Amino acid sequence: MDALAEGTAEDLREPAPTAEQAREQLAAEQAVSLAHLRRVEAGYWERDWRFAHRDNGVYPENHLWEAVSGYLDLLK
């Protein structure tokens, strides 16, 4: 907070990743996202999973949509 107040917060920023680091990070994020999408899709058809993922206006369809959307965002 002091750095923000003093206008020196930019000095704390991490250096930009190299192209190779960015590719590795994207590959890791895609793998995790695809695994999550597969788990959600598999659970979507199980009655107990659907029951456990229905609460406060959030339905199993929302979980499936969010998993698909997150994965597709990484493919852009």
Distance bins in CASP14 RR format, pairs under 12 A and 6 or more apart:
PFRMAT RR
TARGET T0000
AUTHOR 0000-0000-0000
RMODE 2
METHOD distances of the structure
MODEL  1
1 7 0 0 0 0 0 1 0 0 0 0 0
1 8 0 0 0 0 0 1 0 0 0 0 0
1 9 0 0 0 0 1 0 0 0 0 0 0
1 12 0 0 0 0 0 1 0 0 0 0 0
2 8 0 0 0 0 1 0 0 0 0 0 0
2 9 0 0 0 0 1 0 0 0 0 0 0
2 11 0 0 0 0 0 1 0 0 0 0 0
2 12 0 0 0 0 0 1 0 0 0 0 0
3 9 1 0 1 0 0 0 0 0 0 0 0
3 10 0 0 0 0 1 0 0 0 0 0 0
3 11 1 0 0 1 0 0 0 0 0 0 0
3 12 1 0 1 0 0 0 0 0 0 0 0
3 13 0 0 0 0 0 1 0 0 0 0 0
4 10 0 0 0 0 0 1 0 0 0 0 0
4 11 0 0 0 0 0 1 0 0 0 0 0
4 12 0 0 0 0 1 0 0 0 0 0 0
6 12 0 0 0 0 0 1 0 0 0 0 0
14 21 0 0 0 0 0 1 0 0 0 0 0
15 21 0 0 0 0 1 0 0 0 0 0 0
16 22 0 0 0 0 1 0 0 0 0 0 0
16 25 0 0 0 0 0 1 0 0 0 0 0
17 23 0 0 0 0 1 0 0 0 0 0 0
17 24 0 0 0 0 1 0 0 0 0 0 0
17 25 1 0 0 1 0 0 0 0 0 0 0
17 26 0 0 0 0 0 1 0 0 0 0 0
18 24 0 0 0 0 1 0 0 0 0 0 0
18 25 0 0 0 0 0 1 0 0 0 0 0
19 25 0 0 0 0 0 1 0 0 0 0 0
19 26 0 0 0 0 0 1 0 0 0 0 0
20 26 0 0 0 0 0 1 0 0 0 0 0
20 27 0 0 0 0 0 1 0 0 0 0 0
21 27 0 0 0 0 0 1 0 0 0 0 0
21 28 0 0 0 0 0 1 0 0 0 0 0
22 28 0 0 0 0 0 1 0 0 0 0 0
22 29 0 0 0 0 0 1 0 0 0 0 0
23 29 0 0 0 0 0 1 0 0 0 0 0
23 30 0 0 0 0 0 1 0 0 0 0 0
24 30 0 0 0 0 0 1 0 0 0 0 0
24 31 0 0 0 0 0 1 0 0 0 0 0
25 31 0 0 0 0 0 1 0 0 0 0 0
25 32 0 0 0 0 0 1 0 0 0 0 0
25 74 0 0 0 0 0 1 0 0 0 0 0
26 32 0 0 0 0 0 1 0 0 0 0 0
26 33 0 0 0 0 0 1 0 0 0 0 0
26 73 0 0 0 0 0 1 0 0 0 0 0
26 74 1 0 0 1 0 0 0 0 0 0 0
26 75 0 0 0 0 1 0 0 0 0 0 0
26 76 0 0 0 0 0 1 0 0 0 0 0
27 33 0 0 0 0 0 1 0 0 0 0 0
27 34 0 0 0 0 0 1 0 0 0 0 0
27 74 0 0 0 0 1 0 0 0 0 0 0
27 75 0 0 0 0 0 1 0 0 0 0 0
28 34 0 0 0 0 0 1 0 0 0 0 0
28 35 0 0 0 0 0 1 0 0 0 0 0
28 74 0 0 0 0 0 1 0 0 0 0 0
29 35 0 0 0 0 0 1 0 0 0 0 0
29 36 0 0 0 0 0 1 0 0 0 0 0
29 70 0 0 0 0 1 0 0 0 0 0 0
29 71 0 0 0 0 1 0 0 0 0 0 0
29 73 0 0 0 0 1 0 0 0 0 0 0
29 74 1 0 1 0 0 0 0 0 0 0 0
29 75 0 0 0 0 0 1 0 0 0 0 0
30 36 0 0 0 0 0 1 0 0 0 0 0
30 37 0 0 0 0 0 1 0 0 0 0 0
30 70 0 0 0 0 0 1 0 0 0 0 0
30 71 1 0 0 1 0 0 0 0 0 0 0
30 72 0 0 0 0 0 1 0 0 0 0 0
30 73 0 0 0 0 0 1 0 0 0 0 0
30 74 1 0 1 0 0 0 0 0 0 0 0
30 75 1 0 0 1 0 0 0 0 0 0 0
30 76 0 0 0 0 0 1 0 0 0 0 0
31 37 0 0 0 0 0 1 0 0 0 0 0
31 38 0 0 0 0 0 1 0 0 0 0 0
31 71 0 0 0 0 0 1 0 0 0 0 0
31 74 0 0 0 0 1 0 0 0 0 0 0
32 38 0 0 0 0 0 1 0 0 0 0 0
32 39 0 0 0 0 0 1 0 0 0 0 0
32 67 0 0 0 0 0 1 0 0 0 0 0
32 70 0 0 0 0 0 1 0 0 0 0 0
32 71 0 0 0 0 1 0 0 0 0 0 0
32 74 0 0 0 0 1 0 0 0 0 0 0
33 39 0 0 0 0 0 1 0 0 0 0 0
33 40 0 0 0 0 0 1 0 0 0 0 0
33 66 0 0 0 0 0 1 0 0 0 0 0
33 67 1 0 0 1 0 0 0 0 0 0 0
33 68 0 0 0 0 1 0 0 0 0 0 0
33 69 0 0 0 0 0 1 0 0 0 0 0
33 70 1 0 1 0 0 0 0 0 0 0 0
33 71 1 0 1 0 0 0 0 0 0 0 0
33 72 0 0 0 0 1 0 0 0 0 0 0
33 73 0 0 0 0 1 0 0 0 0 0 0
33 74 1 0 1 0 0 0 0 0 0 0 0
33 75 0 0 0 0 1 0 0 0 0 0 0
34 40 0 0 0 0 0 1 0 0 0 0 0
34 41 0 0 0 0 0 1 0 0 0 0 0
34 67 0 0 0 0 1 0 0 0 0 0 0
34 68 0 0 0 0 0 1 0 0 0 0 0
34 70 0 0 0 0 0 1 0 0 0 0 0
34 71 1 0 0 1 0 0 0 0 0 0 0
34 72 0 0 0 0 0 1 0 0 0 0 0
34 74 0 0 0 0 1 0 0 0 0 0 0
34 75 0 0 0 0 1 0 0 0 0 0 0
35 41 0 0 0 0 0 1 0 0 0 0 0
35 42 0 0 0 0 0 1 0 0 0 0 0
35 67 0 0 0 0 0 1 0 0 0 0 0
35 71 0 0 0 0 1 0 0 0 0 0 0
36 42 0 0 0 0 0 1 0 0 0 0 0
36 43 0 0 0 0 0 1 0 0 0 0 0
36 63 0 0 0 0 1 0 0 0 0 0 0
36 64 0 0 0 0 0 1 0 0 0 0 0
36 66 0 0 0 0 1 0 0 0 0 0 0
36 67 1 0 1 0 0 0 0 0 0 0 0
36 68 0 0 0 0 0 1 0 0 0 0 0
36 69 0 0 0 0 0 1 0 0 0 0 0
36 70 0 0 0 0 1 0 0 0 0 0 0
36 71 1 0 0 1 0 0 0 0 0 0 0
36 74 0 0 0 0 0 1 0 0 0 0 0
37 43 0 0 0 0 0 1 0 0 0 0 0
37 44 0 0 0 0 0 1 0 0 0 0 0
37 63 0 0 0 0 0 1 0 0 0 0 0
37 64 0 0 0 0 1 0 0 0 0 0 0
37 65 0 0 0 0 0 1 0 0 0 0 0
37 66 0 0 0 0 1 0 0 0 0 0 0
37 67 1 0 1 0 0 0 0 0 0 0 0
37 68 1 0 0 1 0 0 0 0 0 0 0
37 69 0 0 0 0 1 0 0 0 0 0 0
37 70 0 0 0 0 1 0 0 0 0 0 0
37 71 1 0 1 0 0 0 0 0 0 0 0
37 72 0 0 0 0 1 0 0 0 0 0 0
37 73 0 0 0 0 0 1 0 0 0 0 0
37 74 0 0 0 0 0 1 0 0 0 0 0
37 75 0 0 0 0 0 1 0 0 0 0 0
38 44 0 0 0 0 0 1 0 0 0 0 0
38 64 0 0 0 0 0 1 0 0 0 0 0
38 67 0 0 0 0 1 0 0 0 0 0 0
38 68 0 0 0 0 0 1 0 0 0 0 0
38 71 0 0 0 0 1 0 0 0 0 0 0
39 45 0 0 0 0 0 1 0 0 0 0 0
39 46 0 0 0 0 0 1 0 0 0 0 0
39 49 0 0 0 0 1 0 0 0 0 0 0
39 53 0 0 0 0 0 1 0 0 0 0 0
39 63 0 0 0 0 1 0 0 0 0 0 0
39 64 0 0 0 0 0 1 0 0 0 0 0
39 67 0 0 0 0 1 0 0 0 0 0 0
39 71 0 0 0 0 0 1 0 0 0 0 0
40 46 0 0 0 0 0 1 0 0 0 0 0
40 49 0 0 0 0 1 0 0 0 0 0 0
40 50 0 0 0 0 0 1 0 0 0 0 0
40 53 0 0 0 0 1 0 0 0 0 0 0
40 60 0 0 0 0 1 0 0 0 0 0 0
40 61 0 0 0 0 0 1 0 0 0 0 0
40 62 0 0 0 0 0 1 0 0 0 0 0
40 63 1 0 1 0 0 0 0 0 0 0 0
40 64 1 0 1 0 0 0 0 0 0 0 0
40 65 0 0 0 0 1 0 0 0 0 0 0
40 66 0 0 0 0 1 0 0 0 0 0 0
40 67 1 0 1 0 0 0 0 0 0 0 0
40 68 0 0 0 0 1 0 0 0 0 0 0
40 69 0 0 0 0 0 1 0 0 0 0 0
40 70 0 0 0 0 0 1 0 0 0 0 0
40 71 0 0 0 0 1 0 0 0 0 0 0
41 49 0 0 0 0 0 1 0 0 0 0 0
41 60 0 0 0 0 0 1 0 0 0 0 0
41 61 0 0 0 0 0 1 0 0 0 0 0
41 63 0 0 0 0 1 0 0 0 0 0 0
41 64 1 0 0 1 0 0 0 0 0 0 0
41 65 0 0 0 0 0 1 0 0 0 0 0
41 67 1 0 0 1 0 0 0 0 0 0 0
41 68 0 0 0 0 1 0 0 0 0 0 0
41 71 0 0 0 0 0 1 0 0 0 0 0
42 49 0 0 0 0 1 0 0 0 0 0 0
42 50 0 0 0 0 0 1 0 0 0 0 0
42 60 0 0 0 0 0 1 0 0 0 0 0
42 63 0 0 0 0 0 1 0 0 0 0 0
42 64 0 0 0 0 0 1 0 0 0 0 0
42 67 0 0 0 0 0 1 0 0 0 0 0
43 49 1 1 0 0 0 0 0 0 0 0 0
43 50 1 0 0 1 0 0 0 0 0 0 0
43 51 0 0 0 0 0 1 0 0 0 0 0
43 52 0 0 0 0 1 0 0 0 0 0 0
43 53 0 0 0 0 1 0 0 0 0 0 0
43 60 0 0 0 0 1 0 0 0 0 0 0
43 63 0 0 0 0 1 0 0 0 0 0 0
43 64 0 0 0 0 1 0 0 0 0 0 0
43 67 0 0 0 0 0 1 0 0 0 0 0
44 50 1 0 0 1 0 0 0 0 0 0 0
44 51 0 0 0 0 0 1 0 0 0 0 0
44 52 0 0 0 0 0 1 0 0 0 0 0
44 53 0 0 0 0 1 0 0 0 0 0 0
44 54 0 0 0 0 0 1 0 0 0 0 0
44 59 0 0 0 0 0 1 0 0 0 0 0
44 60 1 0 1 0 0 0 0 0 0 0 0
44 61 0 0 0 0 1 0 0 0 0 0 0
44 62 0 0 0 0 0 1 0 0 0 0 0
44 63 1 0 0 1 0 0 0 0 0 0 0
44 64 1 0 1 0 0 0 0 0 0 0 0
44 65 0 0 0 0 0 1 0 0 0 0 0
44 66 0 0 0 0 0 1 0 0 0 0 0
44 67 0 0 0 0 1 0 0 0 0 0 0
44 68 0 0 0 0 0 1 0 0 0 0 0
45 60 0 0 0 0 1 0 0 0 0 0 0
45 64 0 0 0 0 0 1 0 0 0 0 0
46 52 0 0 0 0 1 0 0 0 0 0 0
46 53 0 0 0 0 1 0 0 0 0 0 0
46 60 0 0 0 0 1 0 0 0 0 0 0
47 53 0 0 0 0 0 1 0 0 0 0 0
47 54 0 0 0 0 0 1 0 0 0 0 0
47 60 0 0 0 0 0 1 0 0 0 0 0
48 54 0 0 0 0 0 1 0 0 0 0 0
48 60 0 0 0 0 0 1 0 0 0 0 0
49 60 1 0 0 1 0 0 0 0 0 0 0
49 63 0 0 0 0 1 0 0 0 0 0 0
49 64 0 0 0 0 0 1 0 0 0 0 0
50 58 0 0 0 0 0 1 0 0 0 0 0
50 59 0 0 0 0 1 0 0 0 0 0 0
50 60 1 0 1 0 0 0 0 0 0 0 0
50 61 0 0 0 0 1 0 0 0 0 0 0
50 62 0 0 0 0 0 1 0 0 0 0 0
50 63 0 0 0 0 1 0 0 0 0 0 0
50 64 0 0 0 0 0 1 0 0 0 0 0
51 59 0 0 0 0 0 1 0 0 0 0 0
51 60 0 0 0 0 1 0 0 0 0 0 0
52 58 0 0 0 0 0 1 0 0 0 0 0
52 59 0 0 0 0 0 1 0 0 0 0 0
52 60 0 0 0 0 1 0 0 0 0 0 0
52 63 0 0 0 0 0 1 0 0 0 0 0
53 59 1 0 0 1 0 0 0 0 0 0 0
53 60 1 0 1 0 0 0 0 0 0 0 0
53 61 0 0 0 0 1 0 0 0 0 0 0
53 62 0 0 0 0 1 0 0 0 0 0 0
53 63 1 0 1 0 0 0 0 0 0 0 0
53 64 0 0 0 0 1 0 0 0 0 0 0
53 65 0 0 0 0 0 1 0 0 0 0 0
53 66 0 0 0 0 0 1 0 0 0 0 0
53 67 0 0 0 0 0 1 0 0 0 0 0
54 60 1 0 0 1 0 0 0 0 0 0 0
54 61 0 0 0 0 1 0 0 0 0 0 0
54 62 0 0 0 0 1 0 0 0 0 0 0
54 63 0 0 0 0 1 0 0 0 0 0 0
55 62 0 0 0 0 0 1 0 0 0 0 0
55 63 0 0 0 0 0 1 0 0 0 0 0
56 62 0 0 0 0 0 1 0 0 0 0 0
57 63 0 0 0 0 0 1 0 0 0 0 0
58 64 0 0 0 0 0 1 0 0 0 0 0
58 65 0 0 0 0 0 1 0 0 0 0 0
58 66 0 0 0 0 1 0 0 0 0 0 0
59 65 0 0 0 0 1 0 0 0 0 0 0
59 66 0 0 0 0 0 1 0 0 0 0 0
60 66 0 0 0 0 0 1 0 0 0 0 0
60 67 0 0 0 0 0 1 0 0 0 0 0
61 67 0 0 0 0 0 1 0 0 0 0 0
61 68 0 0 0 0 0 1 0 0 0 0 0
62 68 0 0 0 0 0 1 0 0 0 0 0
62 69 0 0 0 0 0 1 0 0 0 0 0
63 69 0 0 0 0 0 1 0 0 0 0 0
63 70 0 0 0 0 0 1 0 0 0 0 0
64 70 0 0 0 0 0 1 0 0 0 0 0
64 71 0 0 0 0 0 1 0 0 0 0 0
65 71 0 0 0 0 0 1 0 0 0 0 0
65 72 0 0 0 0 0 1 0 0 0 0 0
66 72 0 0 0 0 0 1 0 0 0 0 0
66 73 0 0 0 0 0 1 0 0 0 0 0
67 73 0 0 0 0 0 1 0 0 0 0 0
67 74 0 0 0 0 0 1 0 0 0 0 0
68 74 0 0 0 0 0 1 0 0 0 0 0
68 75 0 0 0 0 0 1 0 0 0 0 0
69 75 0 0 0 0 0 1 0 0 0 0 0
69 76 0 0 0 0 0 1 0 0 0 0 0
70 76 0 0 0 0 0 1 0 0 0 0 0
END
